[in-house]
C-alpha cells in the first residue's frame, strides 16, 4: 500500500506557478530531509508528495538521498488537491494558547481557507510574535498530515469591530450564537451555499460574545449559527462550526 506521505517546501523553493515543467527536480533540505530519510526511512525510487501551500502538490519520485538533502524528480503536479470548493474563514476568539493550537490543527484538517485570531470584549489572551511563528509550524504540520495543497492564511489578531468592518468581502456571514425565535429567519440556510462562494464565521470566547457585540452583528445583518444544545468550549465551537458549514456544502 502506498504511504502517500507529504513534505513541505516553501513556494519560493518550487517552480513558479505555470512553469512547473521547467524545473522537474526539487530538493528537500534540513528538517524535511531528516524526516524523510531518518524517521520514515525512505529510499531512492519511493514516491512521495511535496506541498508548497499555494494550491499545488508535487508528486515525486526520490532520485537520491544524501547526507543533508534529498533530491526529488517531479512526475506530476496536482492543483487544489483535497481543497473544499467553498472558502471558509474562521474568526476565532483566542482561548488559552494550548487550546488555540489544538484549534489551529483541526481547522486546517477540516479545510478552513483562512483563520483570523480575534480579540473580543471577553477575550483575555494577547499572542506574541513568537507564538504566531509556532502557530504557523503547527499549521504546516497539519497541512502535511491531512494531504492538503493549500496552507490557510493566518491573519494578525484583529478586534471584533475590525473584523465586522471587513465582512462586506464575504458572500455569507454567520455568528456562532443561539438565535431567538425572532432571529431564526437569519439562521444559516445550507441550500444557499454555492461552489466558488466564501463565508466568514465568528466564534466567541469562553464567556461568549457581549450583548453589544451581538447587537452589532444583528444590525449588520449577520446570520446566526446554532451549534447544538450543549455548551461548547470556544475552540471546540470553532471546529464544529467549520465542520457543519463545509460538510453541508458537500451534500
C-alpha positions in Angstrom: 0.0 0.0 0.0 1.3 3.4 -0.9 2.1 5.5 2.1 1.3 8.8 0.4 3.4 10.9 2.8 3.6 14.6 2.4 6.5 17.0 2.9 6.6 20.8 2.9 8.7 23.0 0.7 8.1 26.8 0.6 6.7 28.1 -2.7 9.8 30.2 -3.4 11.8 26.9 -3.4 9.4 25.4 -6.0 8.9 26.2 -9.7 6.9 29.3 -10.4 3.1 28.6 -11.0 2.6 27.8 -14.6 6.3 26.9 -15.1 6.4 23.6 -13.4 7.9 21.7 -16.4 10.9 24.0 -16.4 12.2 22.6 -13.0 11.4 18.9 -12.8 13.7 18.5 -9.8 13.0 19.6 -6.1 15.4 19.5 -3.2 14.3 18.8 0.4 16.7 20.4 2.9 17.1 20.3 6.7 14.2 19.0 8.8 12.1 17.7 5.9 15.1 15.8 4.6 15.8 14.3 8.0 12.2 13.3 8.5 12.1 11.6 5.1 15.4 9.8 5.5 15.9 9.2 9.2 12.4 8.9 10.6 10.4 7.4 7.7 13.4 5.7 6.1 12.5 6.4 2.5 15.0 5.5 -0.2 15.6 6.2 -3.9 12.7 5.1 -6.0 10.0 5.8 -3.5 7.0 8.0 -4.3 6.3 11.0 -2.0 4.3 14.2 -2.3 5.5 17.8 -1.7 3.0 20.5 -0.8 4.1 24.1 -1.0 0.9 25.6 0.5 -0.2 27.7 -2.5 -2.6 25.1 -4.0 -0.1 22.8 -5.6 1.1 19.3 -4.7 4.1 17.8 -6.5 4.0 14.0 -6.9 7.7 13.0 -6.9 10.0 10.0 -7.1 13.0 10.1 -4.8 16.1 10.5 -7.0 18.8 10.3 -4.3 19.1 10.7 -0.6 22.4 12.4 0.5 23.6 13.4 4.0 22.0 16.8 4.1 19.4 16.8 1.4 17.1 14.7 -0.7 16.6 15.2 -4.5 13.2 14.5 -5.9 12.1 14.2 -9.5 8.6 15.7 -10.2 6.4 13.3 -12.1 3.0 15.1 -11.8 1.5 18.3 -10.4 -1.9 18.3 -8.6 -3.8 21.5 -8.2 -6.2 22.3 -5.3 -5.9 18.7 -4.1 -8.1 17.9 -1.1 -9.4 21.5 -1.0 -13.1 22.5 -0.3 -14.7 24.5 -3.1 -16.4 26.7 -0.6 -13.8 29.1 1.0 -14.5 29.4 4.8 -12.7 31.9 7.0 -13.0 31.4 10.8 -12.6 34.4 13.1 -11.8 32.6 16.4 -11.6 34.4 19.7 -8.2 33.3 21.1 -8.7 30.9 24.0 -5.9 29.6 26.2 -2.9 29.2 23.9 -2.5 25.4 24.1 -6.2 25.1 23.2 -5.8 27.6 20.3 -3.0 25.4 19.0 -5.4 22.4 19.0 -8.0 24.5 17.2 -5.5 25.6 14.5 -4.5 22.0 13.8 -8.1 20.8 13.5 -9.2 23.8 11.4 -6.5 23.1 8.9 -7.5 19.4 8.8 -11.2 20.3 8.2 -10.4 22.6 5.4 -10.5 26.3 6.6 -9.4 28.7 4.0 -8.3 31.5 6.4 -8.0 31.8 10.2 -8.4 35.1 11.9 -7.5 35.3 15.6 -10.0 37.7 17.2 -10.0 40.0 20.2 -13.4 40.4 21.6 -14.7 42.1 24.7 -14.2 39.0 26.9 -11.0 37.7 25.2 -8.1 37.6 27.7 -5.2 36.3 25.6 -2.8 38.6 23.5 -0.5 36.4 21.4 3.2 37.4 20.8 5.1 37.2 17.6 6.9 34.1 18.9 3.6 32.4 19.4 2.4 33.2 15.9 5.6 31.7 14.5 4.9 28.5 16.4 1.3 28.5 15.2 2.4 28.6 11.6 4.6 25.5 12.2 1.6 23.7 13.7 -0.5 24.6 10.7 2.2 23.3 8.2 2.4 20.0 10.1 -1.4 19.7 9.9 -1.4 20.5 6.2 1.1 17.7 5.6 -0.7 15.3 7.8 -4.1 15.7 6.0 -2.7 16.0 2.5 -3.9 19.5 1.7 -2.4 21.6 -1.1 -3.2 25.0 0.5 -1.9 26.4 3.7 -4.6 28.6 5.3 -3.6 32.2 5.8 -3.2 33.0 9.5 -4.0 36.7 9.9 -2.7 39.0 12.6 -5.0 39.3 15.6 -7.9 41.7 15.0 -10.7 43.2 17.1 -14.3 42.3 16.7 -15.1 45.7 15.2 -12.2 45.4 12.7 -13.5 42.1 11.5 -17.0 43.4 11.1 -15.7 46.3 9.0 -14.2 43.8 6.5 -17.1 41.5 6.4 -18.6 43.0 3.2 -16.0 41.0 1.3 -17.8 37.7 2.1 -20.8 36.1 0.4 -22.1 34.6 3.7 -21.6 35.8 7.3 -22.5 34.0 10.5 -22.0 34.4 14.2 -22.0 31.3 16.4 -24.8 32.3 18.7 -28.1 30.7 19.7 -30.8 32.6 17.8 -34.0 33.7 19.5 -37.3 32.8 17.7 -37.3 36.3 16.1 -33.8 35.8 14.8 -34.4 32.3 13.3 -35.1 33.8 9.9 -31.4 34.9 9.9 -30.1 31.5 10.6 -27.8 29.5 8.3 -29.6 28.1 5.2 -27.3 25.4 3.8 -29.0 25.3 0.4 -27.7 28.8 -0.2 -24.0 27.8 -0.2 -22.6 27.6 -3.7 -19.3 26.5 -5.1 -16.9 29.4 -5.5 -18.5 31.5 -2.8 -16.9 32.3 0.5 -18.1 32.7 4.1 -17.0 34.2 7.4 -18.0 32.7 10.8 -17.4 34.4 14.1 -16.6 32.2 17.2 -16.7 33.9 20.6 -14.6 33.4 23.7 -15.4 31.0 26.6 -17.7 33.7 28.1 -19.5 34.3 24.8 -20.0 37.5 22.9 -21.1 40.5 24.8 -24.6 41.9 24.3 -23.2 44.9 22.4 -21.3 42.6 20.0 -24.4 40.5 19.4 -26.4 43.7 18.7 -23.7 44.9 16.2 -23.9 41.6 14.3 -27.8 41.8 14.2 -27.6 45.4 13.0 -25.1 44.4 10.3 -27.4 41.6 9.1 -25.3 38.6 10.2 -27.0 35.2 10.3 -26.9 33.0 13.4 -25.3 29.6 13.6 -26.5 27.4 16.4 -24.1 24.5 17.3 -26.4 22.4 19.4 -27.9 22.2 22.9 -24.7 21.7 24.8 -22.3 24.5 25.9 -19.0 24.1 24.0 -15.5 25.3 24.6 -14.6 28.1 22.3 -12.1 26.2 20.4 -14.5 23.2 20.0 -17.1 25.6 18.7 -14.8 26.8 16.0 -14.1 23.3 14.8 -17.8 22.2 15.0 -18.9 25.3 13.1 -16.4 24.7 10.3 -17.3 21.0 10.0 -21.1 21.9 9.8 -20.6 24.5 7.1 -18.1 22.7 5.0 -19.8 19.3 5.3 -23.2 20.7 4.3 -21.7 22.4 1.3 -20.5 19.0 0.1 -24.0 17.4 0.3 
